[in-house]
Amino acid sequence: MTNQRFADLDALLYDQDMYDWPGEIDFYEKLARASKEKDQSVLEIACGTGRVALRLAQTGARLAGLDVAADMLAVAQRKTQCLTNVRWVQGDMRSFALGERFGLVIIAVHSFQFMLTPQDQLECLECIRRHLLPGGLLIIHNDNTDLSWLGEIQPVNNPPFKAGKVFMNPQTEVRIRPLEKWVYTPASQTATLYRVWEELGNEDTIINRLEFEPMPMHIAFRFEMEHLICRVGLQVQNLFGDFNEHPYAEDSSDMIWLAQEPAV
């Protein structure tokens, strides 16, 4: 399988591996409707195949979805062929220029954690700020990572690959067994996901092994995020521990940041 065919298949199957967090879509839809009432547009950054953006566009809000991956955007475009209020843009979340300002910007699914260095993080937030209307809102969904898990997956522990549920390649009808493992490097606060697909033949013999590029993600802690947001001139409006708007606490599963562009 060529790299492009591999990427296309991964994009095609992406939605099968993604799920909605409890209360996630209702949370975003409420904010999107508020933007629509103000006649303001919505931007989702790192939108992938449009899992979130599609539902927000269905509220009637004007929406733009930005992603660096053309194969993911191709899937998103196919999903929204009948919608006239959504556009998809290929671009880097650190350096995009859309010629428009938004009342609501969303970075869902821990995607801000793809920003691995302080420079990446600041460039991303500064670029977003240039695209926010006065009083506009930025939502960042980060993982609130369990420190004990990070200890378990450090390189010294040589974490093993774990097999997931076997699925069928819809293009070839060949069965695929996914495997993945995480490795955490404390010095850079980077957790890297390693993914492999094994194509299976009769009696589960491995007939092909497909390795993804490693996917590093920055483990951003609470006060690090607050410092970043304030440093670029945004104001922290709230921090929730989940999409049901419970206050952030030590045992929260997530960090839902609400940051606002100061009103004129």
C-alpha positions in Angstrom: 0.0 0.0 0.0 1.4 3.4 -1.0 1.7 6.1 1.6 -1.1 8.1 -0.1 -3.5 5.1 -0.2 -2.6 4.4 3.5 -3.4 8.1 4.4 -6.7 8.0 2.4 -7.8 4.8 4.1 -6.9 6.2 7.5 -9.0 9.3 6.8 -11.9 7.1 5.6 -11.9 5.0 8.8 -11.1 7.9 11.1 -14.6 8.5 12.3 -14.9 4.8 13.4 -12.2 5.4 16.0 -13.5 8.8 17.2 -16.3 9.3 19.7 -18.1 12.2 21.2 -17.2 13.2 24.8 -20.2 13.3 27.1 -21.9 16.6 26.6 -19.4 17.7 24.0 -21.6 18.4 21.0 -24.3 20.1 23.1 -21.7 22.3 24.6 -20.3 23.4 21.3 -23.8 23.7 19.7 -24.9 26.1 22.4 -21.9 28.4 21.7 -22.4 28.1 17.9 -26.1 29.1 18.2 -25.0 32.1 20.3 -22.6 33.1 17.5 -25.3 32.7 14.9 -27.6 35.0 16.8 -24.9 37.7 16.8 -24.3 37.0 13.0 -20.8 35.9 13.8 -19.0 33.0 12.1 -17.4 29.9 13.8 -14.0 28.4 13.1 -12.9 24.9 14.0 -9.1 24.4 14.0 -7.8 20.9 13.3 -11.2 19.9 12.2 -10.2 16.5 10.8 -13.1 14.8 8.9 -15.6 17.2 10.4 -17.0 15.2 13.3 -17.7 18.4 15.3 -17.8 21.0 12.5 -20.6 19.1 10.6 -22.9 19.2 13.6 -22.2 22.9 14.2 -22.9 23.8 10.6 -26.2 22.0 10.9 -27.2 24.6 13.5 -27.2 27.2 10.7 -24.1 29.0 11.9 -21.5 30.0 9.2 -18.6 27.8 9.7 -15.0 27.3 8.5 -13.0 24.2 9.2 -9.2 24.3 9.0 -6.9 21.3 8.9 -3.4 20.5 7.7 -4.4 17.1 6.2 -5.9 17.2 2.7 -7.1 13.6 3.0 -9.1 14.5 6.1 -10.6 17.5 4.5 -11.7 15.5 1.4 -13.8 13.3 3.7 -15.2 16.4 5.4 -16.2 17.9 2.1 -18.0 14.8 1.0 -20.1 14.9 4.2 -21.2 18.5 3.6 -21.9 18.7 -0.1 -25.4 19.9 0.5 -24.5 22.6 3.1 -23.8 26.1 1.8 -22.8 27.6 5.1 -19.5 25.7 5.6 -16.1 25.9 4.0 -13.0 23.8 4.4 -9.5 25.2 4.3 -6.2 23.4 4.3 -3.7 25.2 6.5 -1.3 25.1 9.4 -2.8 26.1 12.8 0.2 28.3 13.5 0.2 30.4 10.4 -3.2 30.5 8.6 -4.8 33.6 7.2 -8.5 33.4 6.4 -9.3 37.1 5.7 -12.2 36.9 8.3 -12.7 37.3 12.0 -14.8 34.9 14.1 -17.0 35.1 17.2 -16.1 31.5 18.2 -13.0 29.5 17.6 -12.7 25.8 18.7 -9.8 23.5 19.0 -11.3 20.2 19.9 -10.0 16.7 20.6 -6.8 17.7 22.4 -5.5 19.0 19.1 -3.8 22.0 20.7 -1.4 19.4 22.2 0.1 18.9 18.7 1.9 22.2 19.4 5.1 20.7 20.8 7.1 23.8 21.7 6.5 27.2 23.3 7.1 28.8 20.0 4.5 26.5 18.3 2.0 27.3 21.0 2.4 31.0 21.0 2.3 31.2 17.2 -0.9 29.2 17.2 -2.6 31.4 19.8 -1.4 34.6 18.3 -2.7 33.6 14.9 -6.0 32.7 16.5 -6.2 36.0 18.3 -5.8 37.8 14.9 -8.9 36.0 13.7 -11.1 36.7 16.8 -13.7 39.5 16.9 -13.7 41.8 19.9 -15.3 39.8 22.7 -14.8 36.6 20.6 -14.4 33.2 22.4 -11.7 30.6 22.0 -12.4 27.0 23.3 -9.4 24.7 23.8 -10.1 21.1 24.8 -7.0 19.5 26.4 -6.5 16.2 28.1 -6.0 16.3 31.9 -3.4 13.6 31.9 -3.0 11.1 34.7 0.5 11.5 36.1 0.6 7.8 37.2 -0.1 6.8 33.5 2.8 9.0 32.3 5.1 7.2 34.8 4.0 3.8 33.4 4.8 4.7 29.8 8.3 6.2 30.2 10.9 4.6 27.9 12.6 2.8 30.8 9.5 0.7 31.2 9.5 -0.3 27.5 5.7 -0.1 27.1 4.3 -2.8 24.9 2.0 -2.5 21.9 -1.6 -3.3 22.7 -4.0 -4.8 20.1 -7.3 -3.2 19.4 -10.5 -4.6 17.8 -9.9 -6.2 14.3 -11.8 -4.4 11.5 -12.4 -4.8 7.8 -10.7 -2.7 5.2 -13.8 -1.6 3.1 -11.7 -1.3 0.0 -10.1 -4.7 0.0 -12.1 -6.7 2.5 -8.9 -7.6 4.2 -9.0 -7.8 8.0 -6.8 -5.3 9.9 -5.6 -5.6 13.5 -4.6 -2.2 15.0 -1.9 -2.0 17.6 -0.8 1.1 19.5 1.4 2.2 22.4 2.3 5.4 24.1 5.8 6.5 25.2 6.3 9.6 27.5 9.5 11.7 27.5 9.5 13.8 30.7 12.2 16.2 29.6 10.1 17.5 26.7 6.7 16.7 28.2 5.9 14.7 25.1 3.7 11.7 24.9 4.2 9.9 21.5 1.6 7.5 20.0 3.0 4.7 17.9 0.4 2.9 15.7 0.7 -0.2 13.5 -1.9 -2.0 11.3 -1.4 -5.7 10.7 -3.2 -7.1 7.6 -4.4 -10.6 8.5 -4.7 -13.6 6.2 -6.0 -17.1 7.0 -5.7 -18.2 10.6 -4.7 -14.7 11.5 -1.3 -14.9 9.8 0.2 -11.4 9.2 0.5 -10.7 5.5 1.4 -7.0 5.7 2.5 -4.6 8.4 1.8 -0.9 8.0 3.4 1.6 10.4 2.1 5.1 10.9 4.4 8.1 11.5 4.8 8.5 15.3 2.3 11.1 16.6 3.9 13.3 19.4 1.6 15.3 21.7 2.6 17.9 24.3 1.4 17.3 27.8 0.3 20.8 28.8 -0.4 21.3 32.5 -2.9 23.7 34.0 -0.8 26.7 34.9 1.3 26.3 31.7 -1.9 26.7 29.7 -3.1 29.7 31.8 0.3 31.4 31.3 0.2 30.8 27.5 -3.4 32.2 27.2 -2.6 35.3 29.2 0.8 35.9 27.5 -0.9 36.4 24.1 -3.4 38.9 25.6 -6.5 36.7 25.8 -8.5 36.6 29.1 -9.3 33.3 30.8 -13.0 33.3 31.2 -13.4 29.8 32.6 -11.9 26.4 33.0 -14.2 23.3 33.2 -13.2 19.8 34.0 -15.7 18.3 31.5 -18.3 19.4 28.9 -21.1 19.4 31.5 -19.4 22.5 32.9 -18.3 21.0 36.2 -15.5 23.1 37.8 -12.0 21.8 37.0 -10.6 19.6 39.8 -7.6 17.2 40.3 -9.6 14.2 39.1 -11.1 15.9 36.1 -10.8 14.0 32.9 -10.3 17.0 30.7 -9.5 20.7 30.7 -12.0 22.8 28.8 -10.5 26.3 28.5 -12.7 29.4 27.6 -10.5 32.3 26.6 -11.9 35.6 25.4 -10.5 38.4 23.2 -11.0 41.6 25.1 -13.9 43.7 23.9 -13.2 47.1 22.5 
